[in-house]
Amino acid sequence: MLSGNIPTGMWTAPNLTTVLMSNNSLTGKLPEKMSSVLSRLEMRDNRFSGNIPTGVSSWTGLKVFDAGNNLFSGAVPRELTALSSLMTLSLDQNQLTGSLPSDIVSWESLATLNFSRNQLSGTIPEKLGLLPGLTALDLSANQLSGEIPDQLGRLKLNQFNLSSNHLSGEIPIVFENSAYEGSFLDNRGLCAPSSEAIKLPICNSESRKSSKLSSKSLALILSLGILLCLLAFSILVIMVRGYWKRNGDSIWKLNPFQRLNFTVSKIISGLTESNLIGSGGSGKVYRVPVNRNGDVVAVKKIWRNKNLEEKLEKEFLAEVKILSSIRHANIVKLMCCISSQTSKLLVYEYLDNRSLDRWLHRRNRPSNLSRSVHHVALDWPKRLRIAVGAARGLSYMHHDCVPPVVHRDVKSSNILLDSDFNAKIADFGLAKMLVKQGEPATMSSVAGSFGYMAPEYAHTTRVNEKIDVYSFGVILLELTTGREANDGDEHTALAEWAWRHVHEENAIADALDQDVKEPCYLDEMCSVFKLGLSCTERLPANRPSMKVVLQILLRCSRPVINGEKTDYVAAPLLKNSKRERILEDKNGSLATNV
């Protein structure tokens, strides 16, 4: 992780076209002048501060400007509207004040605009509705006021969020749709023409007009209300006292791993059935709102024995603290641990689109996966992006952590997706640290999930990073075939089915997911399928490392350059492998030119 200031001369380097410096601890201010050919500036999750300079108008070639989650302050400069080539503008989670620039029609190429979680005030500019390519708009968690412009109804928005502001009036009728149910939360002044699709008060309700009460009736109602509140409060006090008498040892202890913007009581009070989003053998998972800014966390409640031994308590906290020190964009952020004698609460960042398996295998069922528009199926570019992100996280754990971390339970339900379908590795409850990289460690018990466990893990407790590689290979097969890990056929798991499919000299294309198989993606899907086979080799030594897997996927995901794709190796050549010869006999080679 980098820190400190950026050298002044770097910004104006004559051939500088791309700057990628997200997820570090860099500081300093933005310069007035930049390279004239700079087109991409990504500096999210750092500690840059100061104002957005007025000299930003000279950055004329900039197409992507992502400076979210920094410490920028001051007003949004009007000069920013001079960047007519902008396609993505994300300045969320800063300390920006003032109003949004009104003259923004020059952003004709803009597709994504994100100013959420700042301190912006004033009204929403009507001219936002004149941006033809805008598909994602997030102005949530600010202090915006006034009515929502009708012009916004002209936009074809896939993501739209105006929650947690001070907006008022009637929402445009085009947004009275269940797809935008979560777009207007915590705006007390807003109302809707009807309440069938949007959970907002009905505008100009007749019942409201006819509810004129006399002063005596009003006084009586208020008196009864106060009495009922006092009675309910008394009952609550009695119940709480009785609970603490019976469970006096269940006192919650907080172990934070970073700066928090919520209290323990807020987390505890949010553990209700209405917030429950999942459950399993080890506990339950809740979606808990923590403040008025719209921030949400995921809380995993793990039940433990009431009389937990002190030694086990210390081991658990030590392991959680090690995992909390991991900082990577593709690993779910663990914020804190809240513990008592009877249970543990692990508080993670909340990801809007939940888990990959819900999108791959439950897409035909009713779902509340996201507060944004829910597409039924993941297209291939999104699937490849998810594979790359998950591979980045696992490669970091295996090759950059000291000592390396083995997850031991990699599966599609432990790959979580944010609102932009960026993948993050989750659920480290079974993870273990290896003493030396490459050397096997002895585990006290077998862990993992059926369909994802490497063959050697079923009969030995001495394992290394290659068990994660096997599990990730199964995920690649899920992404390419659309099948579940335990759904190879009547008697086998997916990996065995895929190998038998190739062994019987069937075409790989016949195994691919028909929902996303298009001619333009066929070569990429076949290459990733072959990579999945390489990762699921029976012998651990024949499987590639996650670093190699990531390199191959990155080559697969390279953009088209001048109308042609670059050459890349679809899967590593596995010497002296009978399975490799099967693939070579069927397809010519594991090396594919796309």
C-alpha positions in Angstrom: 0.0 0.0 0.0 1.5 3.3 -1.1 1.5 6.5 1.0 2.8 10.1 0.9 2.5 12.7 -1.9 2.6 12.2 -5.6 5.8 13.7 -7.3 4.8 17.0 -8.9 6.4 16.2 -12.2 4.4 13.0 -12.7 1.1 14.8 -13.3 2.4 16.7 -16.4 4.4 13.8 -18.0 3.8 14.3 -21.7 2.8 10.7 -22.5 0.7 10.1 -19.3 -2.6 8.7 -20.4 -3.8 6.6 -17.5 -3.4 7.0 -13.7 -4.6 4.1 -11.5 -3.8 4.6 -7.8 -6.9 3.5 -5.9 -6.9 1.7 -2.6 -3.8 3.3 -1.1 -3.0 5.9 1.6 -1.7 8.7 -0.8 -2.1 12.3 0.3 -1.8 15.7 -1.2 -3.8 17.9 -3.5 -4.8 17.8 -7.2 -2.6 20.0 -9.5 -4.0 22.8 -11.6 -2.4 21.3 -14.7 -2.3 17.7 -15.9 -0.9 15.9 -19.0 -2.9 17.0 -22.0 -3.4 13.3 -23.1 -4.6 12.0 -19.7 -7.9 10.1 -20.3 -8.3 8.0 -17.1 -7.7 9.1 -13.5 -8.7 6.6 -10.8 -7.7 7.6 -7.3 -10.5 6.2 -5.1 -10.0 5.2 -1.5 -7.0 7.4 -0.6 -6.5 10.5 1.5 -6.3 13.3 -1.1 -7.6 16.6 0.2 -8.3 20.2 -0.7 -10.5 21.7 -3.4 -11.1 20.4 -6.9 -8.9 22.9 -8.8 -10.5 25.4 -11.2 -7.7 24.3 -13.6 -9.7 21.1 -14.1 -11.1 22.8 -17.3 -7.7 22.1 -19.0 -8.0 18.3 -18.5 -9.9 18.2 -21.8 -9.1 14.6 -22.7 -10.3 13.1 -19.4 -12.9 10.4 -19.9 -12.9 8.7 -16.4 -12.5 10.7 -13.2 -13.0 8.5 -10.1 -11.9 10.2 -6.9 -14.4 8.7 -4.4 -13.7 8.1 -0.7 -11.1 10.9 -0.3 -11.1 14.1 1.7 -11.8 16.7 -1.0 -13.8 19.7 0.2 -15.2 23.0 -1.1 -17.6 23.5 -3.9 -17.9 21.6 -7.1 -16.2 24.0 -9.6 -18.2 25.2 -12.6 -15.0 24.6 -14.7 -15.7 20.8 -14.3 -18.5 21.2 -16.9 -15.9 22.0 -19.5 -14.9 18.3 -19.7 -17.0 17.3 -22.6 -15.4 13.9 -23.0 -16.3 12.6 -19.5 -17.9 9.2 -19.4 -17.6 8.5 -15.7 -17.5 11.1 -12.9 -17.4 9.7 -9.3 -16.7 12.1 -6.4 -18.7 10.2 -3.8 -17.8 10.0 -0.1 -15.9 13.3 0.1 -16.7 16.6 1.9 -18.0 18.6 -1.0 -20.4 21.5 -0.3 -22.5 24.0 -2.2 -24.7 23.2 -5.2 -24.3 21.2 -8.3 -23.3 23.2 -11.4 -26.4 24.1 -13.4 -24.8 24.2 -16.8 -23.9 20.6 -17.4 -25.3 20.0 -20.9 -21.7 19.7 -22.1 -21.4 16.3 -20.4 -23.0 14.7 -23.5 -20.9 11.5 -23.2 -21.5 11.0 -19.4 -22.8 7.6 -18.5 -22.1 7.5 -14.7 -22.5 10.4 -12.3 -21.9 9.7 -8.5 -21.9 12.6 -5.9 -23.3 10.5 -3.1 -22.3 10.9 0.6 -21.2 14.6 0.4 -22.7 17.7 1.9 -24.2 19.2 -1.3 -27.2 21.5 -1.0 -29.5 23.3 -3.4 -31.7 21.7 -6.0 -31.2 19.0 -8.6 -30.3 20.7 -12.0 -33.0 20.2 -14.6 -30.4 19.9 -17.3 -29.4 16.5 -15.9 -32.3 15.2 -17.9 -30.7 16.4 -21.2 -27.7 14.1 -20.9 -28.5 11.4 -23.5 -26.1 8.7 -22.3 -26.6 8.9 -18.5 -27.5 5.5 -17.2 -26.3 5.7 -13.5 -27.1 8.6 -11.2 -26.4 8.6 -7.5 -27.0 11.8 -5.4 -27.9 10.0 -2.2 -26.9 11.1 1.3 -26.6 14.8 0.7 -28.7 17.9 1.7 -30.4 18.5 -1.6 -33.8 20.1 -1.5 -36.7 21.1 -3.7 -38.6 18.9 -6.2 -37.3 16.2 -8.5 -37.1 17.6 -12.0 -39.6 16.0 -14.5 -36.7 16.0 -17.0 -35.1 13.1 -15.2 -37.9 10.9 -16.4 -36.4 11.1 -19.9 -33.3 9.2 -18.8 -32.9 5.5 -19.2 -31.5 4.8 -15.8 -30.2 1.4 -14.7 -29.1 2.7 -11.3 -30.8 5.7 -9.6 -30.6 6.8 -6.0 -31.8 10.1 -4.4 -32.2 8.6 -0.9 -31.4 10.5 2.3 -31.9 14.1 1.1 -34.4 16.8 1.9 -36.4 16.5 -1.4 -40.1 17.3 -1.5 -43.1 17.3 -3.8 -44.4 14.6 -6.1 -42.0 12.2 -7.8 -42.2 12.1 -11.7 -44.8 9.5 -12.7 -42.2 7.6 -14.7 -40.5 6.6 -11.5 -43.6 5.1 -10.0 -42.2 1.7 -10.7 -41.1 -1.1 -8.4 -37.6 -1.0 -10.0 -37.1 2.4 -8.2 -38.5 1.3 -4.8 -35.3 2.1 -3.0 -34.4 5.3 -4.9 -36.3 7.8 -2.7 -35.8 6.5 0.9 -35.5 9.0 3.8 -37.0 12.0 2.0 -39.9 12.9 4.2 -41.3 15.6 1.9 -41.7 13.3 -1.1 -45.0 11.7 -2.2 -46.3 9.6 -5.1 -49.5 9.7 -7.2 -50.3 6.3 -5.8 -48.7 3.8 -3.4 -49.0 0.6 -5.5 -45.4 0.4 -6.6 -43.5 3.0 -4.5 -43.7 3.1 -0.7 -44.3 6.8 -0.4 -47.3 8.8 1.0 -50.0 9.5 -1.6 -50.0 13.1 -2.8 -53.1 15.1 -2.0 -54.8 12.2 -0.3 -58.5 12.7 0.3 -58.2 11.0 3.7 -55.7 13.6 4.7 -58.1 16.4 3.6 -61.0 15.0 5.6 -59.1 14.4 8.8 -59.8 17.7 10.4 -60.2 17.1 14.1 -61.6 19.3 16.8 -59.2 20.6 19.5 -61.0 18.4 22.1 -60.6 15.3 20.0 -57.0 16.1 19.3 -56.3 16.6 23.0 -57.9 13.3 23.8 -56.0 11.4 21.2 -52.7 12.9 22.4 -53.5 12.1 26.0 -54.2 8.5 25.1 -51.1 8.3 23.0 -48.9 9.5 25.9 -50.5 7.0 28.3 -49.9 4.2 25.9 -46.3 5.2 25.4 -45.7 5.3 29.1 -47.3 1.9 29.6 -45.2 0.4 26.8 -42.0 2.0 28.2 -42.7 0.5 31.6 -43.3 -2.9 30.2 -40.1 -2.7 28.2 -38.1 -1.6 31.2 -39.4 -4.6 33.2 -38.6 -7.0 30.3 -35.1 -5.6 29.9 -34.3 -5.8 33.6 -35.6 -9.4 33.7 -33.5 -10.3 30.7 -30.3 -8.9 32.2 -31.0 -10.7 35.4 -31.2 -14.0 33.5 -28.3 -13.2 31.2 -26.0 -11.0 33.2 -23.0 -12.5 31.6 -24.1 -11.6 28.0 -22.4 -8.2 27.8 -21.3 -7.2 24.3 -17.7 -6.3 23.8 -16.5 -4.3 20.7 -13.3 -5.0 18.8 -13.1 -2.4 16.0 -10.6 -2.8 13.2 -11.1 0.6 11.6 -13.0 3.8 12.3 -16.7 3.2 12.7 -19.7 5.5 12.1 -22.1 3.4 14.2 -22.6 2.2 17.8 -23.0 -1.3 19.2 -26.5 -0.6 20.2 -27.4 0.3 16.6 -26.1 -3.0 15.5 -27.9 -5.0 18.2 -31.2 -3.3 17.6 -30.9 -4.1 13.9 -30.9 -7.8 14.4 -34.6 -8.3 13.7 -36.4 -10.8 11.5 -37.3 -8.0 9.0 -33.6 -7.4 8.4 -32.7 -11.1 8.0 -31.3 -11.8 4.6 -29.7 -15.3 5.0 -29.0 -18.2 7.4 -26.9 -21.3 7.7 -25.4 -23.8 10.1 -23.2 -21.3 11.8 -25.6 -18.5 12.2 -27.6 -15.8 10.4 -26.8 -12.7 8.3 -28.7 -9.4 8.7 -28.8 -6.2 6.6 -28.6 -3.4 9.2 -29.0 0.3 8.4 -26.7 2.2 10.8 -27.3 5.9 10.4 -29.4 8.6 8.6 -26.9 8.9 5.8 -28.2 5.6 4.4 -25.1 3.6 5.4 -25.8 -0.2 5.6 -23.7 -3.0 7.0 -23.9 -6.8 6.9 -23.9 -8.5 10.3 -23.1 -12.2 10.6 -24.3 -13.6 13.9 -22.4 -16.7 14.9 -23.8 -18.7 17.8 -21.4 -20.2 20.3 -21.5 -22.3 23.4 -22.6 -20.3 26.4 -19.6 -21.3 28.5 -17.0 -20.6 25.9 -13.5 -21.4 27.2 -11.2 -18.4 27.5 -8.6 -20.1 25.3 -11.0 -20.5 22.4 -12.2 -17.0 22.9 -8.6 -15.6 22.5 -7.9 -17.8 19.5 -11.1 -16.6 17.8 -10.4 -13.0 18.3 -6.7 -13.4 17.2 -7.8 -15.0 13.9 -10.4 -12.4 13.3 -7.9 -9.6 13.9 -5.4 -11.2 11.4 -8.2 -11.4 8.8 -9.2 -7.8 9.5 -5.8 -6.6 8.6 -6.3 -7.7 5.0 -6.9 -4.6 2.8 -7.8 -5.3 -0.8 -10.5 -4.0 -3.2 -11.6 -7.6 -3.9 -11.9 -8.8 -0.3 -14.9 -7.9 1.8 -14.0 -5.4 4.4 -14.3 -6.7 8.0 -15.2 -3.6 10.1 -15.4 -5.0 13.7 -16.2 -8.0 15.9 -18.9 -7.6 18.6 -18.8 -10.5 21.1 -20.6 -11.9 24.1 -20.4 -15.2 26.0 -23.1 -16.7 23.8 -22.5 -15.3 20.3 -20.3 -13.4 18.0 -21.2 -10.6 15.6 -19.0 -10.0 12.6 -19.8 -6.7 10.9 -18.8 -6.4 7.2 -19.4 -3.8 4.5 -22.7 -4.5 2.8 -22.8 -5.3 -0.9 -26.0 -4.4 -2.8 -26.0 -7.3 -5.2 -25.4 -10.0 -2.6 -23.8 -13.3 -3.8 -22.8 -14.7 -7.2 -24.7 -17.9 -6.8 -28.0 -15.9 -6.5 -27.4 -14.3 -9.9 -26.2 -17.6 -11.6 -28.6 -20.1 -10.1 -31.6 -18.3 -8.7 -32.2 -15.7 -11.4 -35.6 -17.2 -12.3 -36.9 -16.8 -8.8 -38.4 -13.6 -7.2 -35.5 -11.7 -5.7 -34.7 -8.6 -3.7 -31.0 -8.7 -4.7 -30.7 -5.0 -5.2 -32.4 -1.7 -4.8 -31.5 -0.9 -8.4 -32.9 -2.4 -11.6 -32.5 -6.2 -11.5 -31.4 -7.8 -14.7 -32.5 -11.5 -15.0 -29.2 -12.9 -16.3 -25.5 -11.9 -16.0 -24.1 -11.3 -19.5 -20.7 -12.7 -20.3 -18.7 -9.5 -19.9 -20.0 -9.2 -16.3 -19.2 -12.8 -15.6 -15.6 -12.4 -16.9 -15.3 -9.2 -14.8 -16.4 -11.1 -11.7 -13.9 -13.9 -12.4 -11.1 -11.4 -12.7 -12.1 -9.6 -9.5 -12.3 -12.9 -7.5 -9.0 -14.0 -8.9 -7.4 -10.8 -7.8 -8.6 -11.3 -4.2 -7.4 -14.9 -4.0 -4.1 -14.1 -5.7 -3.5 -11.4 -3.0 -4.3 -13.9 -0.2 -1.9 -16.5 -1.7 1.0 -14.4 -2.9 0.9 -11.0 -1.1 -0.1 -11.9 2.4 2.6 -12.9 4.9 2.0 -15.6 5.8 -0.3 -16.7 2.9 -4.0 -17.2 3.6 -5.9 -20.2 2.4 -9.6 -19.6 2.3 -10.7 -23.3 2.4 -14.3 -22.5 1.4 -14.2 -20.7 -2.0 -17.6 -21.0 -3.7 -20.0 -18.9 -5.6 -22.1 -18.0 -2.5 -18.9 -16.6 -0.9 -18.3 -14.3 -3.9 -20.2 -11.1 -3.2 -21.0 -8.4 -5.7 -21.3 -4.6 -5.2 -23.6 -2.3 -7.1 -21.2 -2.3 -10.1 -20.8 -6.1 -10.1 -17.2 -5.9 -8.7 -16.4 -9.2 -7.0 -15.3 -9.5 -3.4 -14.2 -12.7 -1.5 -16.2 -13.2 1.7 -16.7 -15.6 4.6 -13.3 -16.3 6.1 -14.7 -18.4 8.9 -12.7 -21.4 7.7 -9.6 -19.6 6.6 -6.1 -20.6 7.9 -2.7 -19.0 7.8 0.2 -21.1 6.3 3.5 -21.0 8.1 5.6 -21.0 4.9 4.4 -20.3 1.4 4.1 -23.5 -0.7 4.3 -25.8 2.3 1.2 -27.7 3.3 -0.5 -27.1 6.7 -2.3 -29.6 8.9 -5.9 -28.7 9.5 -7.7 -30.1 12.5 -10.9 -30.8 10.6 -12.2 -31.0 7.0 -13.9 -27.9 5.8 -15.5 -26.8 2.5 -18.6 -27.4 0.5 -19.6 -30.3 -1.7 -18.8 -29.8 -5.4 -16.0 -27.3 -4.5 -13.6 -29.5 -2.4 -10.4 -30.6 -4.0 -10.0 -34.5 -4.2 -7.0 -34.5 -1.8 -8.9 -32.6 0.8 -11.4 -35.4 1.3 -8.8 -37.9 2.5 -6.0 -35.7 4.1 -5.8 -32.7 6.3 -2.5 -31.5 4.9 -3.4 -28.9 2.3 -2.0 -25.8 0.6 -3.2 -23.0 -1.6 -4.0 -25.4 -4.4 -7.3 -26.4 -2.7 -8.5 -22.8 -3.3 -7.4 -23.0 -6.9 -9.5 -26.1 -7.4 -12.6 -24.4 -5.9 -12.0 -21.4 -8.1 -11.8 -23.6 -11.1 -15.3 -24.9 -10.2 -16.5 -21.3 -10.1 -15.1 -20.7 -13.6 -17.0 -23.8 -14.8 -20.2 -22.4 -13.2 -19.7 -19.0 -14.9 -19.2 -20.6 -18.3 -21.8 -23.4 -18.2 -24.5 -21.9 -15.9 -24.6 -25.2 -13.9 -24.3 -25.5 -10.2 -21.2 -27.0 -8.5 -23.1 -30.1 -7.4 -25.1 -30.4 -10.6 -22.8 -32.2 -13.0 -25.4 -34.9 -13.6 -27.1 -37.6 -11.5 -24.0 -39.0 -9.9 -21.2 -36.4 -10.3 -20.2 -32.9 -9.4 -19.7 -30.2 -12.0 -15.9 -30.6 -12.3 -16.1 -34.3 -13.0 -18.9 -33.8 -15.5 -16.8 -31.2 -17.4 -13.8 -33.5 -17.6 -16.0 -36.4 -18.8 -17.6 -34.1 -21.4 -14.2 -33.4 -22.9 -13.0 -37.0 -22.4 -15.9 -38.2 -24.5 -14.8 -35.8 -27.3 -17.8 -33.6 -27.1 -17.4 -30.0 -28.3 -16.7 -27.5 -25.5 -19.2 -25.1 -27.0 -22.0 -27.6 -26.3 -21.3 -27.3 -22.6 -21.5 -23.5 -22.4 -24.5 -21.6 -21.0 -27.0 -21.0 -23.7 -28.3 -17.9 -22.1 -25.1 -15.9 -22.7 -23.4 -17.9 -25.4 -23.0 -15.5 -28.3 -20.6 -15.8 -31.3 -18.6 -12.8 -30.2 -17.9 -14.3 -26.8 -17.5 -18.0 -27.8 -13.7 -18.0 -27.9 -13.4 -16.3 -24.5 -16.0 -18.6 -22.9 -14.1 -21.7 -24.3 -10.8 -20.3 -23.0 -12.2 -19.8 -19.5 -13.8 -23.2 -19.5 -10.4 -24.7 -20.3 -8.9 -22.7 -17.5 -11.5 -24.1 -15.2 -10.4 -27.6 -16.2 -6.8 -26.8 -15.6 -7.6 -25.5 -12.1 -9.6 -28.7 -11.3 -6.8 -31.2 -12.1 -6.7 -34.1 -9.7 -3.0 -33.6 -8.8 -2.4 -30.4 -6.9 1.0 -29.9 -8.6 -0.7 -29.8 -12.0 -2.9 -26.9 -11.1 -1.7 -23.3 -11.9 -1.2 -20.8 -9.1 -3.7 -18.1 -8.6 -1.2 -15.6 -9.9 -1.0 -17.5 -13.2 -4.8 -17.8 -13.2 -5.2 -14.1 -12.8 -2.7 -13.4 -15.6 -4.7 -15.6 -18.0 -8.0 -14.0 -17.1 -6.6 -10.5 -17.5 -5.5 -11.5 -21.0 -9.0 -12.8 -21.7 -10.5 -9.5 -20.5 -8.2 -7.2 -22.5 -10.2 -4.7 -24.6 -10.4 -4.8 -28.3 -7.6 -2.8 -29.8 -7.9 -1.4 -33.4 -10.7 -4.0 -34.1 -8.5 -7.0 -33.1 -8.0 -8.9 -29.9 -4.6 -9.7 -28.6 -3.1 -13.2 -28.4 -3.2 -15.0 -25.0 -2.8 -18.4 -23.5 -6.2 -19.8 -22.6 -4.8 -22.2 -20.0 -1.4 -23.3 -18.8 0.1 -26.3 -20.6 0.2 -29.2 -18.1 3.1 -31.5 -19.0 2.7 -35.3 -18.8 -1.0 -35.0 -18.2 -3.4 -37.5 -19.7 -6.2 -34.9 -19.4 -4.1 -32.4 -21.3 -3.7 -34.8 -24.2 -7.5 -35.2 -24.2 -8.0 -31.5 -24.6 -5.2 -31.3 -27.3 -6.7 -34.2 -29.3 -10.2 -32.5 -29.2 -9.3 -28.9 -29.6 -5.8 -28.8 -31.1 -4.1 -27.1 -28.2 -4.8 -25.4 -24.9 -3.3 -22.3 -26.4 -6.0 -20.3 -28.1 -5.7 -17.2 -30.3 -8.9 -15.1 -29.9 
